[in-house]
Amino acid sequence: MSPKDLENLQHEVASLAKRQGDLEDVVLEVMERREAAQERVAELTGRVESVQAKVDDAVARRDAATAGLDAETATATKERELVAASIPADLLKLYDKLRAQSGGVGAARLYQRRCEGCRLELNITELNEVRAAATDAVVRCENCRRILVRTPESGL
C-alpha cells in the first residue's frame, strides 16, 4: 500500500468518523424531540381525559334533568286532565283556542287591576265591567283577549 493510498484511507476514515458523529448527533436530537413529543402527547391525553370526564358529567346531569322534567311534565299532564274534566267543554275549547293564539297562555290572573297576561292595567271602565260580572261569568282582558282569573288580590 502506497503512502498516498494510506493517506486517502486515513482521510476517508476521518471523514466517516465525522459523518458518524454527525449522524449520532442527529439521532440524539431526534430522540430528544421524540421524548418531548411523547411528553406533550401524555399531557394532552390527560387534558382530553379531563375534558371528557367533564363532558360525561354534564351529559349525565343533563340526562337526569331531562328525566326530571319528563316526570314533571307527566305529572302536570295528568293533573291538567283531571282539572280539564271538571271544566265545561265550551270554556275549555275557548281556553285552548286562546292558548294557541297567545303563546301558550290562555288565561291570566287579574292582579292589582293588572292583567298578568299582557301586563297592562285595566282602565276604570273595564274594572267596573269586571266588578259587575257574575262570579261564574267568563271575563276577558280587552287588550290581550285572555280569560281573566279573578282572585282576592285582583284589586276589585
Secondary structure by P-SEA (a helix, b strand, c coil): ccaaaaaaaaaaaaaaaaaaaaaaaaaaaaaaaaaaaaaaaaaaaaaaaaaaaaaaaaaaaaaaaaaaaaaaaaaaaaaaaaaaaaccaaaaaaaaaaaaaccccccccccccccccccccccaaaaaaaaaccccbbbbbcccccbbbbcccccc
